[in-house]
Amino acid sequence: MFKYFDLLKEIDEFERRGVEVGSIGNSTLGFDTPYIFIGDKTKNCIVVTGAIHAREHITALLVVNQAKHLLKNLDLTLLGGIYFIPMVNVDGVRLCQEGVGFLTDKQLKKNLIKINGGTDFSLWKANIAGVDLNVNFDARWGQGKSNVFYKAPSNYVGKKPNSEVETKNLVRFTRTVNPLSTVSYHCKGEVIFWRFFQKDKRTLWQHYCLAKSLSQATGYRLIATEAGSCGGYKDWCIDRLGIPAFTVEVGNDKFSHPYPYDQFEDIYDKNIDVPRRLLNTVCREKERASQNGSKDKDDETGLIPSEKSFR
């Protein structure tokens, strides 16, 4: 099991090797939320996140290993830089893995046990405040089919959009680094979500082509549905920043949560090159657009498959 303090050890090792590391901010409980940067700071970048949902902490291990892979293979072409944020929901992951034992506030312990309906937090998705971070972003907030409006282990949208410290940290950091694209890792299902009410046909086509590239790299199926969930990080990036963004669900559905770590090798093999592939693709696309102008072939928009093609 990959824990928060395992992440801190990895961060120390990256720093020892001269890699840029830092924090996107403190969690609700005051713990650092580390990032790792690999690549060229003078060029365009993407952002890769893991463990927004607490019980999906296996994705934190994946994101760390994606960064280590690039560091070990410096001969691989990188046309820009990649910010890796392995564990967005630090407090939630600790609660999921350790229970309430690490907490000192007795009332908080009681409240969390009441919200959870017991002391086993292994299926907990939310942050330490009982807010599901991936429905808390300001992108059609509160309009998801599964949203709830009370504190819960999952799906509670919070009191208002971007209400949570962790959400604010990620929004601020993302705006600061100004990425060309983002990938948010979740677990499970081996699918990629890429749509969120993109209205412009050319934009839709461009986002689909990137999603198709990730699908080819991972073998994961594309999902084009829009209305099932709202207020996610991917949704916010598309809606507010106007950039292509993806939720990648790793891991086979035949396994239950918490996802077994003995299946990590399969996840690793299918996803190890996703960040580099996405970065290089979006950088080349930006360069191509700047050389050829903003217009693509008009008939390309007619090639966009219907949503039924992805179900």
C-alpha positions as CSV (number, residue, x, y, z in Angstrom):
1,M,0.0,0.0,0.0
2,F,1.4,3.4,-1.0
3,K,1.0,5.9,1.9
4,Y,1.5,9.6,2.3
5,F,4.9,9.2,4.0
6,D,6.0,6.9,1.2
7,L,5.3,9.7,-1.1
8,L,7.3,12.1,1.0
9,K,10.3,9.7,0.8
10,E,9.9,9.6,-3.0
11,I,9.8,13.4,-3.1
12,D,13.0,13.6,-1.0
13,E,14.7,11.2,-3.5
14,F,13.6,13.3,-6.5
15,E,15.0,16.4,-4.8
16,R,18.3,14.7,-4.0
17,R,18.6,13.9,-7.7
18,G,18.2,17.6,-8.6
19,V,14.5,17.4,-9.8
20,E,12.3,20.3,-9.1
21,V,9.8,19.4,-6.3
22,G,7.4,21.6,-4.3
23,S,3.9,21.9,-2.9
24,I,0.7,23.1,-4.4
25,G,-0.4,24.0,-0.9
26,N,-1.4,22.5,2.4
27,S,-4.3,20.2,2.9
28,T,-7.2,20.9,5.3
29,L,-5.2,19.3,8.1
30,G,-2.0,21.2,7.1
31,F,-0.1,18.5,5.2
32,D,2.0,19.5,2.2
33,T,0.6,18.4,-1.2
34,P,3.7,17.7,-3.2
35,Y,4.4,18.0,-6.9
36,I,7.2,16.8,-9.1
37,F,8.3,18.6,-12.3
38,I,10.1,16.9,-15.2
39,G,11.0,18.7,-18.4
40,D,11.7,22.2,-19.7
41,K,10.3,25.1,-17.6
42,T,10.6,27.4,-20.6
43,K,8.2,25.5,-22.7
44,N,4.5,24.4,-22.5
45,C,3.4,21.9,-19.9
46,I,0.7,19.5,-18.8
47,V,-0.6,18.5,-15.4
48,V,-1.1,14.9,-14.2
49,T,-2.9,14.2,-10.9
50,G,-3.6,11.2,-8.8
51,A,-5.6,10.3,-5.7
52,I,-8.3,13.0,-5.8
53,H,-10.4,10.2,-4.4
54,A,-9.0,8.8,-1.2
55,R,-9.6,5.1,-1.9
56,E,-8.0,5.3,-5.3
57,H,-4.5,5.8,-3.7
58,I,-3.0,3.3,-6.1
59,T,-3.1,6.1,-8.6
60,A,-0.6,8.0,-6.5
61,L,1.9,5.2,-6.9
62,L,1.2,5.3,-10.6
63,V,1.9,9.0,-11.0
64,V,5.1,8.8,-9.0
65,N,6.3,6.0,-11.2
66,Q,5.4,7.9,-14.3
67,A,7.8,10.6,-13.1
68,K,10.5,8.1,-12.2
69,H,10.2,6.5,-15.6
70,L,11.0,9.8,-17.3
71,L,13.9,10.5,-15.0
72,K,15.4,7.1,-15.7
73,N,14.9,7.5,-19.5
74,L,16.3,11.0,-20.2
75,D,16.8,10.0,-23.9
76,L,13.0,10.1,-24.3
77,T,11.8,13.2,-26.2
78,L,9.9,15.7,-24.1
79,L,8.6,18.8,-26.0
80,G,7.8,20.6,-22.7
81,G,7.3,19.9,-19.1
82,I,5.0,17.8,-16.9
83,Y,3.8,18.6,-13.4
84,F,3.0,15.4,-11.5
85,I,0.7,15.8,-8.4
86,P,0.5,12.2,-7.1
87,M,-1.8,12.7,-4.1
88,V,-4.2,15.6,-4.3
89,N,-6.4,14.3,-1.4
90,V,-3.7,13.8,1.2
91,D,-6.0,13.9,4.3
92,G,-8.5,11.6,2.7
93,V,-5.9,9.0,1.7
94,R,-4.6,9.0,5.3
95,L,-8.1,8.5,6.6
96,C,-8.8,5.7,4.1
97,Q,-5.6,3.9,5.0
98,E,-5.1,4.6,8.7
99,G,-8.6,5.3,10.0
100,V,-9.2,8.0,12.6
101,G,-6.2,7.0,14.7
102,F,-3.9,9.6,13.3
103,L,-6.3,12.4,14.2
104,T,-6.0,14.3,17.5
105,D,-9.4,16.1,17.4
106,K,-11.8,13.9,19.2
107,Q,-14.9,15.6,17.9
108,L,-13.6,15.3,14.3
109,K,-13.1,11.5,14.9
110,K,-16.7,11.1,16.1
111,N,-18.1,13.1,13.2
112,L,-16.2,11.1,10.7
113,I,-17.2,7.8,12.2
114,K,-20.8,9.0,12.1
115,I,-20.6,10.1,8.5
116,N,-18.9,6.8,7.5
117,G,-21.3,4.6,9.5
118,G,-18.4,2.8,11.2
119,T,-14.6,2.8,11.7
120,D,-13.6,1.0,8.4
121,F,-12.7,3.9,6.0
122,S,-11.2,1.7,3.3
123,L,-13.9,2.8,0.8
124,W,-13.8,6.5,1.7
125,K,-13.5,8.8,-1.3
126,A,-14.0,12.3,0.2
127,N,-11.6,14.7,1.9
128,I,-11.4,15.0,5.7
129,A,-14.4,17.3,5.7
130,G,-16.6,14.7,4.0
131,V,-16.6,16.5,0.6
132,D,-16.0,14.6,-2.6
133,L,-13.3,16.8,-4.3
134,N,-14.1,15.5,-7.7
135,V,-17.6,17.1,-7.6
136,N,-16.5,20.3,-5.8
137,F,-15.0,22.1,-8.8
138,D,-16.8,25.1,-10.4
139,A,-18.1,23.3,-13.5
140,R,-21.8,22.7,-13.5
141,W,-21.4,22.2,-9.8
142,G,-24.2,20.2,-8.1
143,Q,-25.8,19.0,-11.4
144,G,-24.4,15.5,-11.4
145,K,-26.8,12.6,-11.3
146,S,-25.1,11.0,-8.3
147,N,-24.5,14.2,-6.3
148,V,-25.6,14.4,-2.7
149,F,-26.0,17.6,-0.5
150,Y,-24.9,16.3,2.9
151,K,-21.5,15.1,4.2
152,A,-20.8,11.6,3.0
153,P,-18.0,9.2,2.1
154,S,-18.6,10.1,-1.5
155,N,-20.5,12.4,-3.9
156,Y,-21.1,15.3,-1.5
157,V,-20.6,18.5,-3.6
158,G,-19.7,20.8,-0.7
159,K,-21.3,24.0,0.5
160,K,-20.4,25.8,-2.7
161,P,-18.1,25.4,-5.8
162,N,-14.4,25.3,-4.9
163,S,-15.2,25.3,-1.2
164,E,-12.4,22.9,-0.2
165,V,-8.8,23.8,0.5
166,E,-7.6,21.0,-1.8
167,T,-9.9,22.2,-4.6
168,K,-8.6,25.7,-4.2
169,N,-5.0,24.6,-4.2
170,L,-5.4,22.6,-7.4
171,V,-7.3,25.4,-9.2
172,R,-4.7,28.0,-8.2
173,F,-1.8,25.8,-9.2
174,T,-3.3,24.9,-12.5
175,R,-4.1,28.5,-13.4
176,T,-0.5,29.4,-12.4
177,V,1.3,26.8,-14.6
178,N,-1.2,27.3,-17.4
179,P,-1.1,23.8,-18.9
180,L,-2.1,22.8,-22.4
181,S,-3.9,19.7,-21.1
182,T,-4.5,17.7,-17.9
183,V,-4.9,14.1,-16.9
184,S,-6.7,13.1,-13.7
185,Y,-6.1,9.5,-12.7
186,H,-8.9,7.5,-11.0
187,C,-9.7,3.9,-10.4
188,K,-11.5,1.8,-11.8
189,G,-13.0,0.6,-15.1
190,E,-10.3,1.0,-17.8
191,V,-12.1,3.9,-19.5
192,I,-11.3,7.5,-20.5
193,F,-13.7,10.3,-20.0
194,W,-13.0,13.3,-22.4
195,R,-16.3,15.2,-23.0
196,F,-17.8,18.0,-21.0
197,F,-20.2,20.1,-23.0
198,Q,-17.7,21.3,-25.6
199,K,-19.9,23.2,-28.1
200,D,-17.5,24.1,-30.8
201,K,-17.2,21.3,-33.4
202,R,-13.5,21.9,-34.1
203,T,-12.7,21.9,-30.4
204,L,-14.7,18.7,-29.9
205,W,-12.8,17.1,-32.8
206,Q,-9.4,18.1,-31.4
207,H,-10.2,16.8,-27.9
208,Y,-11.5,13.6,-29.4
209,C,-8.3,13.0,-31.4
210,L,-6.3,13.4,-28.2
211,A,-8.6,11.1,-26.3
212,K,-8.2,8.5,-29.1
213,S,-4.5,8.7,-28.8
214,L,-4.7,8.0,-25.1
215,S,-7.1,5.2,-25.8
216,Q,-4.6,3.6,-28.3
217,A,-1.8,4.0,-25.7
218,T,-3.7,2.3,-22.9
219,G,-6.2,0.1,-24.6
220,Y,-8.9,1.8,-22.5
221,R,-12.4,2.5,-24.0
222,L,-13.5,6.1,-24.6
223,I,-16.6,7.3,-22.8
224,A,-18.3,10.4,-24.3
225,T,-21.1,10.9,-21.8
226,E,-21.3,14.3,-20.2
227,A,-24.1,14.5,-17.7
228,G,-23.3,11.6,-15.4
229,S,-21.0,13.6,-13.2
230,C,-20.2,17.3,-12.9
231,G,-17.8,19.4,-10.9
232,G,-14.7,17.3,-11.5
233,Y,-11.2,18.5,-12.2
234,K,-11.4,17.4,-15.8
235,D,-14.7,19.2,-16.2
236,W,-13.3,22.4,-14.7
237,C,-10.3,22.3,-17.0
238,I,-12.5,21.9,-20.1
239,D,-15.2,24.4,-18.9
240,R,-13.2,27.1,-17.3
241,L,-9.8,26.9,-19.0
242,G,-10.9,25.7,-22.4
243,I,-8.2,23.0,-22.6
244,P,-8.5,19.3,-23.4
245,A,-8.7,17.3,-20.2
246,F,-9.1,13.6,-19.3
247,T,-10.3,11.4,-16.5
248,V,-8.5,8.1,-16.9
249,E,-10.0,5.2,-14.9
250,V,-7.3,2.6,-14.4
251,G,-7.8,-1.0,-13.3
252,N,-10.2,-3.7,-14.3
253,D,-13.8,-3.6,-13.0
254,K,-13.6,-7.3,-12.0
255,F,-11.6,-6.2,-8.9
256,S,-13.2,-4.5,-5.9
257,H,-12.1,-1.4,-4.0
258,P,-9.7,-0.8,-2.4
259,Y,-8.0,-1.9,-5.6
260,P,-5.4,-4.7,-5.1
261,Y,-1.8,-3.6,-5.3
262,D,-0.8,-6.9,-6.8
263,Q,-2.5,-5.7,-10.0
264,F,-0.3,-2.6,-10.2
265,E,2.1,-3.9,-12.8
266,D,-0.8,-4.1,-15.3
267,I,-1.8,-0.5,-14.6
268,Y,1.8,0.6,-14.9
269,D,2.4,-1.1,-18.2
270,K,-0.7,0.4,-19.8
271,N,-0.2,4.0,-18.5
272,I,3.6,4.5,-18.1
273,D,4.0,6.6,-21.3
274,V,0.7,8.5,-21.2
275,P,2.0,11.8,-19.8
276,R,4.9,12.0,-22.3
277,R,2.6,11.0,-25.2
278,L,0.0,13.6,-24.3
279,L,2.5,16.4,-23.7
280,N,4.2,15.8,-27.1
281,T,0.9,15.5,-28.9
282,V,-0.5,18.8,-27.6
283,C,2.8,20.6,-28.1
284,R,2.9,19.4,-31.7
285,E,-0.7,20.4,-32.2
286,K,-0.1,23.9,-30.9
287,E,2.9,24.3,-33.2
288,R,0.9,23.0,-36.1
289,A,-1.9,25.4,-35.4
290,S,0.4,28.4,-35.1
291,Q,2.0,27.6,-38.4
292,N,-1.2,26.8,-40.3
293,G,-3.6,29.2,-38.7
294,S,-6.6,28.4,-36.6
295,K,-8.7,26.7,-39.3
296,D,-8.6,23.0,-39.9
297,K,-10.2,21.2,-42.8
298,D,-13.9,21.9,-42.7
299,D,-14.8,18.4,-43.4
300,E,-13.0,17.1,-40.3
301,T,-15.8,18.1,-38.0
302,G,-18.1,15.8,-39.9
303,L,-15.9,12.8,-38.8
304,I,-16.7,13.2,-35.1
305,P,-18.4,10.0,-33.9
306,S,-21.8,10.2,-32.1
307,E,-21.9,9.5,-28.4
308,K,-23.4,6.1,-29.2
309,S,-20.1,5.0,-30.8
310,F,-18.4,5.2,-27.3
311,R,-21.0,3.4,-25.2
